[in-house]
Amino acid sequence: MDSATLLVILVIVVALMFDYINGFHDAANAIATVVATRVLSPLQAVAWAAWWNFASAFTFGTGVASTVGSGLVDLHKIDQLTFLAALVGAIVWDLITWYYGLPSSSSHALIGGLAGAAIAKAGFAAIIWGQKWLMTLLFILLAPLMGLALAWLLMIIIYWMFRNSSPVKMDKWFRWLQLFSSGIFSYSHGTNDAQKTMGIITGAMFTAGWLKTFEVPVWVVLSAHAAIALGTMSGGWRIIHTMGGRLTRLKPRSGFCAETAAAISILFSTELKMPVSTTHTVSGAIAGVGSIQRFKAVRWGVATNIMWAWVLTIPAAALVGWLTMHVIELFR
């Protein structure tokens, strides 16, 4: 086996490692509300989320994978080492934010790492400036706002529909409905996030000449979904604490609205082939259901820390990707 083949295999392995880390880093997004409202135990919740992560394979095509793998950087100007450096940048930032319990975006960490590594490899000419980048950056803002607005609207509808019911009776119903909402959110999480890893793996194989066209193989689809599901099974308990309890206090009805609103927002973005952050979206949704009770119900200090993690993610991961690419070039 020659060195070029080994390098592609290494990129695939590291990409699946990133996907696994993405799973346990973002496990909090999928199960924080259902754990916070005590509908499921943490162990039950991660198993439920992992199943839906994997079940989302083959459902929304590979549009997000194409955006990440071939729509943001010029594949003719980079190589497998660029993808490797990008993955290292994303993984390092993910682990830093996981250690400090900050729910940053694995999606934008990967995008930032890819951009930084590509610039280090071939300069700014490696970036495909245009609609894909504009839409990707735009959805950094739109995703949490959609989640917030939909969650707020759902809470209004729920309160009106159950206006003659006691809070105890409402929560009895919504404890069961949260099983549906957490499942559909995990489904949306899997179909959007797993595609990003699929895009990196397919891009690496395309630049190596293993593929004639940028088309995601079936085995890549299955392995990416399996990796993110296994990562979710491992859980991300530090971030679960932040998302499920520190941002605002949740009840079954508000947890249902937050998960459902976030899932709708993510599935809508996936249909548009946009790689969005599940973290951004569910955080916005949780803030939305918290603010409808009263503005002070949301701990805006915690929300501000989360926001700074979002803002820093792309440039920080880009910097690590850029540095990693330069280090790799030194030892070539």
VMD Tcl script that draws the C-alpha trace (Angstrom):
set ca {
  {0.00 0.00 0.00}
  {1.57 3.30 -1.10}
  {1.78 6.50 0.97}
  {-0.97 8.27 -1.02}
  {-3.46 5.51 -0.25}
  {-2.47 5.49 3.41}
  {-3.00 9.25 3.57}
  {-6.54 9.00 2.21}
  {-7.31 6.22 4.70}
  {-5.91 8.42 7.50}
  {-8.17 11.31 6.45}
  {-11.19 8.97 6.45}
  {-10.34 7.66 9.93}
  {-9.78 11.15 11.36}
  {-13.00 12.37 9.70}
  {-14.98 9.60 11.39}
  {-13.25 10.47 14.67}
  {-14.46 14.05 14.19}
  {-17.95 12.72 13.49}
  {-17.82 10.69 16.71}
  {-16.65 13.77 18.65}
  {-19.41 15.77 16.95}
  {-21.88 13.21 18.29}
  {-20.82 13.40 21.92}
  {-20.21 17.15 21.71}
  {-23.69 17.74 20.29}
  {-25.45 15.03 22.31}
  {-26.46 17.80 24.69}
  {-28.37 19.54 21.91}
  {-30.49 16.48 21.26}
  {-31.24 15.42 24.82}
  {-30.70 18.42 27.12}
  {-34.37 19.36 27.27}
  {-35.71 15.82 27.67}
  {-33.21 15.19 30.50}
  {-33.83 18.56 32.12}
  {-37.58 17.86 32.28}
  {-36.87 14.31 33.56}
  {-38.90 12.65 30.83}
  {-35.98 10.26 30.24}
  {-32.91 9.39 32.24}
  {-29.59 10.48 30.66}
  {-28.84 6.89 29.58}
  {-32.28 6.40 28.04}
  {-32.05 9.77 26.32}
  {-28.69 9.16 24.63}
  {-29.85 5.74 23.38}
  {-33.03 7.32 21.99}
  {-31.07 10.14 20.32}
  {-28.44 7.78 18.89}
  {-31.10 5.63 17.23}
  {-32.63 8.65 15.49}
  {-29.18 9.92 14.50}
  {-28.59 6.71 12.58}
  {-32.15 6.39 11.27}
  {-31.78 9.71 9.45}
  {-29.44 8.15 6.84}
  {-30.66 8.31 3.22}
  {-33.47 10.75 3.99}
  {-32.40 14.19 2.77}
  {-29.88 13.24 0.11}
  {-26.33 14.60 0.19}
  {-26.86 18.30 -0.55}
  {-25.20 19.48 2.67}
  {-22.27 17.13 2.00}
  {-21.81 18.71 -1.43}
  {-21.86 22.22 0.06}
  {-19.20 21.40 2.65}
  {-17.06 19.10 0.49}
  {-17.00 21.00 -2.79}
  {-18.90 24.29 -2.48}
  {-16.66 26.25 -0.08}
  {-13.10 25.53 -1.25}
  {-11.62 24.72 -4.67}
  {-10.80 20.99 -4.65}
  {-8.29 21.48 -7.46}
  {-6.12 23.72 -5.24}
  {-5.95 21.52 -2.14}
  {-5.01 17.93 -1.27}
  {-5.62 15.27 1.38}
  {-3.26 16.98 3.83}
  {-5.49 20.05 3.67}
  {-8.48 17.98 4.74}
  {-6.39 16.43 7.52}
  {-5.36 19.86 8.82}
  {-8.99 21.04 8.64}
  {-10.16 18.10 10.73}
  {-7.44 18.69 13.33}
  {-8.52 22.34 13.61}
  {-12.14 21.37 14.11}
  {-11.37 18.59 16.61}
  {-9.07 20.78 18.73}
  {-11.67 23.56 18.99}
  {-14.44 21.06 19.73}
  {-12.43 19.51 22.57}
  {-11.51 22.91 24.05}
  {-15.14 24.05 24.13}
  {-16.29 20.64 25.38}
  {-13.78 20.82 28.27}
  {-15.10 24.21 29.34}
  {-18.71 23.17 28.81}
  {-19.37 25.69 26.04}
  {-21.90 24.51 23.42}
  {-20.05 25.77 20.34}
  {-20.78 24.59 16.81}
  {-19.03 21.49 15.47}
  {-20.36 22.45 12.03}
  {-18.73 25.85 12.00}
  {-15.58 24.43 13.59}
  {-15.26 22.13 10.58}
  {-15.99 24.94 8.12}
  {-13.48 27.22 9.84}
  {-10.82 24.50 9.97}
  {-11.31 23.79 6.26}
  {-11.06 27.46 5.31}
  {-7.93 28.02 7.41}
  {-6.16 24.93 6.06}
  {-7.10 25.78 2.45}
  {-5.76 29.33 2.83}
  {-2.51 27.98 4.29}
  {-2.21 25.58 1.36}
  {-3.06 27.81 -1.61}
  {-3.85 31.29 -0.33}
  {-7.22 33.03 -0.50}
  {-7.62 31.81 -4.08}
  {-8.53 28.41 -2.60}
  {-11.77 29.84 -1.20}
  {-14.80 29.78 -3.52}
  {-16.22 33.20 -2.76}
  {-19.89 33.37 -3.59}
  {-23.39 32.28 -2.67}
  {-22.42 29.17 -0.70}
  {-20.24 31.13 1.72}
  {-22.76 33.97 1.92}
  {-25.62 31.60 2.74}
  {-23.52 29.59 5.21}
  {-22.52 32.73 7.13}
  {-26.06 34.09 6.90}
  {-27.47 30.96 8.51}
  {-25.19 31.48 11.52}
  {-27.55 34.34 12.31}
  {-30.77 32.92 10.88}
  {-30.64 29.47 12.53}
  {-30.91 30.64 16.17}
  {-33.41 33.35 15.22}
  {-35.63 30.81 13.45}
  {-35.40 28.51 16.45}
  {-36.24 31.35 18.84}
  {-39.19 32.67 16.82}
  {-40.72 29.24 16.16}
  {-40.36 28.18 19.79}
  {-41.98 31.41 20.95}
  {-44.86 30.93 18.48}
  {-45.34 27.28 19.48}
  {-45.52 28.27 23.15}
  {-48.25 30.82 22.32}
  {-50.21 28.16 20.42}
  {-49.78 25.57 23.19}
  {-50.90 27.98 25.91}
  {-53.97 28.90 23.86}
  {-54.89 25.28 23.06}
  {-54.55 24.24 26.71}
  {-55.91 27.46 28.23}
  {-58.52 25.52 30.18}
  {-56.09 22.87 31.45}
  {-54.07 22.99 34.62}
  {-50.25 23.09 34.37}
  {-50.12 19.61 35.94}
  {-52.42 18.17 33.28}
  {-50.45 19.93 30.52}
  {-47.17 18.50 31.72}
  {-48.64 15.00 31.90}
  {-49.42 15.17 28.17}
  {-46.19 16.84 27.17}
  {-43.98 14.40 29.04}
  {-45.05 11.85 26.41}
  {-45.03 14.31 23.51}
  {-41.43 15.12 24.34}
  {-40.46 11.62 23.23}
  {-41.65 12.60 19.75}
  {-40.02 16.04 19.78}
  {-36.65 14.76 21.06}
  {-36.74 12.00 18.44}
  {-37.46 14.36 15.54}
  {-34.76 16.74 16.77}
  {-32.19 13.91 16.89}
  {-33.34 12.90 13.42}
  {-32.73 16.43 12.11}
  {-29.39 16.55 13.91}
  {-28.23 13.34 12.24}
  {-29.31 14.26 8.74}
  {-27.54 17.65 8.82}
  {-24.42 17.00 10.90}
  {-23.45 13.59 9.50}
  {-23.47 15.04 5.99}
  {-20.63 17.42 6.86}
  {-18.29 14.50 7.54}
  {-19.57 12.79 4.42}
  {-18.56 15.89 2.45}
  {-15.01 15.88 3.85}
  {-14.47 12.17 3.16}
  {-15.87 12.43 -0.37}
  {-13.79 15.54 -1.06}
  {-10.62 13.76 0.07}
  {-11.36 10.76 -2.16}
  {-12.15 13.06 -5.10}
  {-8.88 14.99 -4.82}
  {-6.99 11.67 -4.58}
  {-8.59 10.45 -7.79}
  {-10.59 7.70 -6.11}
  {-13.81 9.24 -7.46}
  {-14.40 10.63 -10.95}
  {-17.21 12.93 -9.77}
  {-18.19 14.33 -6.38}
  {-20.76 11.70 -5.44}
  {-21.07 10.35 -1.89}
  {-20.70 6.53 -1.78}
  {-23.25 4.53 0.23}
  {-20.60 3.19 2.62}
  {-19.63 6.78 3.49}
  {-23.27 7.59 4.31}
  {-23.57 4.56 6.60}
  {-20.22 5.04 8.35}
  {-20.81 8.75 9.00}
  {-24.23 8.13 10.54}
  {-22.87 5.23 12.60}
  {-20.01 7.37 13.94}
  {-22.25 10.26 15.00}
  {-24.71 7.83 16.61}
  {-21.92 6.17 18.60}
  {-20.68 9.58 19.68}
  {-24.15 10.52 20.88}
  {-24.26 7.29 22.88}
  {-21.12 8.47 24.69}
  {-22.86 11.69 25.71}
  {-21.53 15.18 26.45}
  {-22.44 15.69 30.08}
  {-20.67 19.00 30.66}
  {-22.63 20.71 27.87}
  {-25.87 18.97 28.85}
  {-25.63 20.75 32.19}
  {-25.27 24.15 30.47}
  {-27.99 23.61 27.87}
  {-30.50 21.76 30.03}
  {-30.34 23.63 33.29}
  {-28.25 26.79 33.30}
  {-29.71 28.62 30.27}
  {-33.33 28.54 31.53}
  {-35.60 26.25 33.53}
  {-37.62 23.93 31.32}
  {-40.88 22.07 31.76}
  {-42.18 19.30 29.47}
  {-44.34 21.70 27.44}
  {-41.49 24.18 26.92}
  {-39.05 21.35 26.17}
  {-41.45 20.04 23.52}
  {-41.71 23.48 21.90}
  {-37.93 24.04 21.95}
  {-37.13 20.67 20.38}
  {-39.87 20.88 17.77}
  {-38.95 24.42 16.76}
  {-35.26 23.55 16.49}
  {-36.02 20.40 14.44}
  {-38.19 22.33 11.97}
  {-35.48 24.96 11.54}
  {-32.76 22.37 10.94}
  {-34.81 20.28 8.50}
  {-35.68 23.46 6.58}
  {-31.99 24.35 6.37}
  {-31.06 20.83 5.31}
  {-33.60 21.03 2.50}
  {-31.79 24.20 1.35}
  {-28.47 22.24 1.50}
  {-27.15 24.52 4.23}
  {-24.79 23.24 6.96}
  {-26.29 24.80 10.07}
  {-25.41 24.52 13.72}
  {-27.75 22.38 15.79}
  {-26.21 24.07 18.84}
  {-27.11 27.55 17.61}
  {-30.61 26.47 16.69}
  {-31.60 24.68 19.88}
  {-30.02 27.40 22.04}
  {-32.18 29.98 20.28}
  {-35.23 27.77 20.75}
  {-34.56 27.30 24.47}
  {-34.13 31.06 24.88}
  {-37.40 31.53 22.99}
  {-39.46 29.36 25.34}
  {-37.75 30.89 28.35}
  {-38.36 34.50 27.33}
  {-42.12 33.99 26.80}
  {-42.56 33.43 30.54}
  {-40.63 36.57 31.38}
  {-37.50 38.16 30.00}
  {-35.50 37.43 33.14}
  {-36.33 33.72 32.94}
  {-33.43 33.36 30.53}
  {-30.00 33.60 32.12}
  {-28.64 36.06 29.60}
  {-25.14 35.93 31.13}
  {-24.92 32.26 30.18}
  {-26.45 33.06 26.79}
  {-23.77 35.72 26.25}
  {-20.99 33.21 26.95}
  {-22.57 30.81 24.45}
  {-22.81 33.63 21.90}
  {-19.10 34.43 22.23}
  {-18.29 30.76 21.67}
  {-20.36 30.92 18.45}
  {-18.62 34.10 17.26}
  {-15.15 32.73 17.91}
  {-15.70 29.26 16.47}
  {-15.00 29.85 12.76}
  {-11.93 32.14 13.21}
  {-10.51 30.02 16.05}
  {-10.88 26.73 14.15}
  {-9.53 28.46 11.01}
  {-6.45 29.56 12.94}
  {-5.81 26.03 14.24}
  {-6.38 24.61 10.75}
  {-4.01 27.20 9.26}
  {-1.29 26.46 11.83}
  {-1.73 22.70 11.43}
  {-1.35 22.96 7.65}
  {1.88 24.94 8.02}
  {3.26 22.40 10.52}
  {2.41 19.54 8.14}
  {4.14 21.36 5.27}
  {7.30 21.71 7.37}
  {7.58 17.96 7.80}
  {6.66 16.90 4.24}
}
mol new
graphics top color blue
foreach p $ca { graphics top sphere $p radius 0.5 }
foreach p [lrange $ca 0 end-1] q [lrange $ca 1 end] { graphics top cylinder $p $q radius 0.2 }
display resetview
